[in-house]
Amino acid sequence: MKKKILLLAALAMILFLGIYLRNLYLPGNMLFGYEQGRDALVVKDIIALDKFTLIGPKTDIDGLFHGAGYYYILAAIYFFAQGNPASVIAAFTVINALTAIIVFFLAKELIGKTKYALLAALMTAVSFDVIVYGRWLSNVSFSIPLVALFFFSLIKLVKTKNPKYWLAIGIFGGLLSQFELLHLLYAFITIIIAIKIFSLPIKNRYFLFGLGLAIIINANFILFDARHQFLLTNAVLHYLTSQSLSVDPLKVIYTYIDGLTLNMVATLFPSNGMLLFLFITAMLMFYFKKKTKKMSIEFKLILLMIFFSFPYIFLLKYGSLEHFYAGTAIGWIVGFNFLVSNTEKSLTKYGVVLAYCLIVVGNISYTNKSLPNNSHVFYHAVQQNYMYKDQLATLDYVFSHGGNGFTIESYNIPNFHQHAWQYLYDWYGKQKYPKQYANNATPGEKETVFMIIEPGAEGKIFIQWLATYHKVTTPVRKQTIGGIEIQQRKRLITDQQ
């Protein structure tokens, strides 16, 4: 009983540490850009029961979409958060932090030692790569815990050969596409490989039930495709037959391995990749020197987790994108602890303690240095100094200087997608400035125009956009808030009709 209490206390501390690290500097430096605004507007309609959808956010391939499941879960979170993006991202961080608990049970199954399972959970809680996903208001964020649940179910099936685990595999494998479409392909290939390598039982009703559950979960894709002249099917065929796909095998292998390696470093020890490589190389040498027999089941399962994203190699187009490796962190973390557990005598007790201290402290330090300015945060790279707190401060300025009525025009990255400002203006305006918001809702052209220019605005299109307003407005004042520029202007000609 005492051991169970201590274990629960340790897991609780790890969970709270994970939640704390994921909430550092939030919501102030959260990214609330075009995609976040787009998704918020979609779920706003769902909550109001105005419009429902069969598909989710767009993928990086024209004509393909992620599943609609993300939108309905997001709608539930927005509903309880009363539309507040700050509360929504807080919920995301908690869900992401729970991955550490899943990893504990997953590592316990593979490694068999509670000590290393706890260390794997701790590494998940402090991992910079996992933390970054937990702070991203995106469909991909949910992929991390789902990948962990998928592999936990697969590991249980491999270890016990109990066919009932096909039900869990069907559920979690099917759900992956509702958040990251490409993960459905990853899971499908992984299952085929696992059936072959581990001789998994498939001639039973549970396998068929699991397959049926996966199909039912993804029925929204089938229905959408049938109702829209097979848009999804044609998009896949066009992409696969397109000449834009790389045909140089060495190039795609190098690109994939490079992205996978960067993911390993970001997951385990972003402070010093070279030191990490040396330590892992030493562990592999000790491990293979000790293991004279064939590769263990556990090692094979870890390789499956690490190379979960391997099918991506056949779809590489211009270069590897970080979020296509989402979930691979689970394999790196469990694999690291598996190697340490099998080589701890060769590494010595002091060497093991030093390694874990460096990893934990190194990740926390790197996180604390990177998050204030969003450096090394891949999805914030284009607009590193574009922050949620500055967006709200911009709206405060606009409502404070807008008088009886005004118009907002914003130049966005990507161009002309004003979804984020549209959502924030409605939600924030109604909450904090109800009178000004109501007055501003009256029809007719407003004399005052606020031009909001996001960080990174440059180039020919931006210059043309500015020139359009120079012709019909005159400048009144200019203000800079963080990386956002605000130009208050007055219309030269007002529509009196």
N, C-alpha and C positions, 0 to 999 in steps of 0.2 A: 504493500500500500504506500509506504514512504517513497519508494522508487517511482511509483506512478505519479505521486504528487509532485515530486521533483522534476519529472519529465514534463508534466503539464505546465509547471512553472517556467521551465526552460523554453518550451514552445511558445508560451504566452509572451515571454520577454523578447524572443526572436520576432514574433509577429508585431509587437508594438514598436520594436526598433525599425522593422521594415516599413511600417506605416509612417513613422516619424521621418525617416530619410526620404520617402517618396513625397512628403508634404513640405519639404524644405523650400522656402521662398514662394510657395503657392498661397493664394492663386495669382499673386502679383505678376510673376513672369511666365504664366501659362501661355501657350500658343492658342489663340482663338482667331484663326484665319478663315479663309474661304471655305475649306472643307468642314470646319467646325460650325460655321454659320449656316452652311447648306444643310447639314444634318440636323441642326437645331430647328430650322424652319420646317423640315420634313416632319420631325416628331411633334412639332407644335400643331400641325394639321392632324396628326394621328391622335393626339391628346384631345383635341377639340372634336374628334370623330367626323372631321370634314373630308379626309382623304386617307385611304389606305394604299399600301404598296406591296407588290410581290417581289420586288428586287431591292437591294440595298445600294450602298455607295458605288460609284464607278471604280473600275480597276484601271490599271495603267494600259490596258488593251482596249481600243475603241470597240464599243458594242458589248463589252462584258461587264458584269456587275457582281459585287459580293452579295451574300444572302440578305434577305430582309429581316432575319432574326435580330441582327444588330440594332436596327431601327426600333423594333418593338421593345427590346430590353432598354435601349436608350430612352424611349418614350416613358417607360415606367420610372426610370431614374429622374428624368426631368420633371415628371409629375410630382414625385415626392419632394424634389428640390425646389418646387414652385418656380421652375424656369431659370433658376440661378446657376450659371455655368460653374461658379466656384464650388457649390455644393456637389455638382455633378462630377467634377474632377476629383473631389475628395472621395466620392464613392469608388471611382476608378482606382485610386491608390490603395484602398482597402482590399478590393478584389484582387489586384495585382499582388499585394503583400501576402495574401492567403496562399499564393503559389508556394511559398516557403514551407507551409504545412504539408501540402501535397508532395513536395520534393522529399520531405522527411520520410513519409511512408514509402515512396518510390525507392529511395536510397536504402531504406531498411530491407526491402525485398531483394535488392541486388547485392548489397554489401553484407548484410546480415549482422551488422554491429551498430548498436544504438548510438555510440559515440560518433561514428562517422556519418550516421544519418542526421544527427543534430548539427554537425559541422556543415553538412551539405545544405541544411535548412538555413543556417546562419549565412553561408555564402550567397544563397539565393536572396536573402533579406538585404544584404549589403552590395550585391553585384550592381555595378554602374549600368550595365546593359539592361538588366531587368528593371531597375529603377526608372530608367529613361522611358521604357514602354509604359510603365505605370502612370507616368505623368502626361501621357499623350492622349488627348481627347479624340480617339480614333478607333475604328473598328478593329484594327490590328491589336490593340491593347489586350483584348479578351483572349487572343490566341495563346498567350503565354500560359495561363492556368489550364486552358483546354488541351494544349499539347501535353502538358504534364499529366492530366487525367487520362488522355488517350494512351500514353505510354504506360501508365500505371496499370491500366486494364489489360494491355497487351502483355506486360510482364507477368501479371497474375495468371493469364491464360497459358503462357509458355511454361511457367513454373509448376502450375497445378494440373494443366491439361483439362481443366474443368470447362466444358463447352459453354456453360452459362455466361462466361465472361465475353462471349461474342455479342451479347446484348449490350453491354457497356461499351464495347469497341464500336458497335454500330451507332450508338447514341453520340458518343464523343467524336468519333470520326466524321459522322454526318454533320454535327454542329460546327465543325471547323470551317466549313464553307460559308456558314452564315456570317463569319467574321473576316476570313481571308480565303477567298475562293481557291487560290493556288494550293492551300493546305489540304484540300480534298484530294488533289492529285498526289501530294506527298503521302497522305495517309493510305491511299489506295495502293501505291507502289510499295510502301512499307509493309502492308498486310500481305501482299503477294510474296514478297521476299521472306517474311517471317513464316508463312505457311510452308515454303520450300525448305528453309534452313532448319526449322524446329519441328517439322512434321506435325503441324497443328491439325486437330480434328475438324474436318469440314463436312463430313457426311453425317450430319445431325440436324435436328430441327432448330437448335439455337443459332447455328450459323445462318440459316435461312431467315430466322426471325431478326437477327442482327442486321442482315442485308436489307430486309424489308423496312426496318426502322430507319436506316440510313436513307433509303429511297423516299420514305414518307417525309422525313425531315427536310429533304431537298426537293419535295414536290412543287414548291413555289417556282423553282427554275423551269421545271417541265411545263407547268401551266403558263408561265410568262412566255416561254419560247413558242408554245402552240398558239397563243393569242397574238403574237407579234411577228408572224411570218418567219419563224425560226431565226430570229435576230441573234440569239446567243450562239446557236450552232454555226451560222454563217460567219460570225465574228471569229470563232475558234478556227474554222477552216481557212479563213482568209489569213489569219496570223501564221498558221502552220505552213501555208503554201507561199507566204510572202518572201520575197528575195531579201528582205531586210534582216531575216534571221542569219546569224553568223554560221558559216559553213567550215570555218577553220577550227578543227577539234582542239588543237594545242592552245589556241587563243581562248576558247570558251572554258577549257579546263583550268587554265591559268587564272582567268577572271573569277571563276567560281571558287577556286582554292584561296585566292587572295581575299575575297569577301569572307570566306569561312574563317580564315586566319585572323582577320581583323575582328570578327565576331568573338573569337576565342579570347583575344586580348581584352576587348571591351568587357567581356563577361568576368574573367578571372583576375586580371591584374593590369588595368589600363595605365597605371603609373609607369610601368617598365616592361615592355613586351619582350625585350631581349632576355632579361632575367627570368621571365616566365618560361621562355623557350628552353633555356638551359636547364631549369629545374625539371620540366616535363620530360626532356630528353634523358636526363639522369634517371628519372623514375622508370621510364620505358626500358632503359638498359637493364636496370635491376630486375624489373618485372619479367622480361623475356629470358634473362639469365637464370632466373629462379624457376620459371615455368618451362618444363621440358616436354610436357604433354601437349595435346591439341588445344586449340583456343577454347576457353571456357564459354558456357552459355551466357554468363554475365557480361563478358567482354564483347561478345557478339551483339548483345542487346544494347550495350553502350554505343557501339559503332553505328547501330541503326538510329539511335537518337542523335548522334553527332551529324550523321549524313542524312538526316530526315529530309533536308532540303535538296538532296542530290538531283531529283527530277528537274530542278530549276536549270541545270546545266544544258538541257535540251531546248530551253526556251530563251536563253540569253540573247539579247538583241543589241543593246548599246553598251551595257556594263551592268554589274551587279548592283542591286538596290538593297540597302540594309534591312528593310522590313521583310524581305523575302527569306531572310534567315531567322525570322522571329520564332522563338521556341527552341532553337538550337542550343541556347544557353543552358537548358536543362541537361542536355547530354554532356556539355563541357564540365558542368559542376559535379554531376554524379560521377563522371569519368575520372575527374581529378581525385575525388575522395576514394574511388575504387583503387586507383593506383597507389595512393598513399597508404591505404589499409593493407595492401599486398607488399609494400616495400618499406614499411615503417622500421623494421629492424635494420635494414641497410642504411636508411636515412638517419637513424638515431633519434631518440626522443627529443633532444634539443633542436635538431634540424626540422622535425615535424612541427614543433611548437613555433619555431621562428617563421616557418613558411606560412602557417595559418595567421599568425599575428601580422605579417607583412600584407597578406591578402586582405584581411578584414580592415586593418588600419589604412592600407593603401587605397582601397575602394571608397571608404568613408571620406578620406582626405580629398581624393580625386573628385568625388561627388560634390563635396562642399566648395571646392574651387571652381568647378565647372558650371554648376547650376545658377549662380547669381546672374551671370551674363549669357547663359545658355550655350557656352562654348562646348564643343564636342557632342552637342545634342543634334543628331543627324537631321531630324525633321524641322529643326529651327535654323539650319545652316543658311538658307537663302535670306531670311530676315531675322538675324540673330538678336537685334535690339528692338524687335516688334513684340511688345508685351501687353498683357491683358490690363495691368494697372494703368498703363498709358492710354489705352483705349477708353477706359472709364473716365480718366482725367480729361481726355479730349471731349467726351460727351458732357462732362461737367462744364467745361469752358464754353462749349457750343450753347448749352441751355442757359448759361449765365449771361451770355452776350447776345443771345438771339432775339431779344425783345419779344414782340407779339407774334412773330412768325418768321420762319427761315426754311431754307432748303439745304439739304446735305448732299454733296456730290463727293465721291471718294475715288481716288486712283489706287487700284489694288494690284497685288501680286497673287495670282495671275491677273491680267488686265481685265478691268470692267466687271469683275465678280464682286458685287457689293453685299453678298449674303451676310457676312459677319457684322458689318455696320447696320444692316437692315434689322437683324435680330436684336443686337444690343441696343439700338435706338428704341425699338418698341418695348423691350423688356425693361431696360434701365430707365427710360423716359417715363413709363407708366409708374414704376416703383418710386422714383426719387423726385420727379418733376411732373406730377400729374396735371397741374394747371397749364403749364407751358406746353405739355404734350397734347392736351385737349385743344388748346387754342391753335396749335400748329396743325391740327387735323382738319381745320376748315379748308374748303376747296379754294383754288385760285393760286396764281403764281406769287411767290413771296419775294419781297424786295431784297432781303438779306440772303446771301449764299455763303455757306461754309464749304470750302474745298479742303478735304482731308487727303493728305498725300502720305502714303505708307513708305516705310524704309525700302530702299532699293529701286525707287521710281526713277527711271532714266530711259534714254533711247528715243527713237523717232516717234513712236506711238505716244509716249508721254508728252513730248514737245507739242505734238498736234493737239492732244487733249487740252493742254494749257492754253494754246493759241485760240481754241474755240471759246473759252471763257474770257480771254482777254478782249475779244470783240464785243461782248455783250455785258461785261461787268467792269467795275473799277475797284481797285484795292482799297480797303479800309485799314486793316491791320493784319499783322502776321504773328503767329505764335508757334513755338516748337515745344513739344512735350515728349520727352524721351527721344525716340527715333521718328516720331510723327510730326509732320508739319501741317499747321492749320492756316489757311488763308481766308480771312473774312472779306467778302466782297459785296458790293452793292450793284444791283442791276441798273443798267443804263436806260433800258426800256421796260416798263412794267405793263403787263396785260391788264387793261381796265375792263375787259368784257366780263 
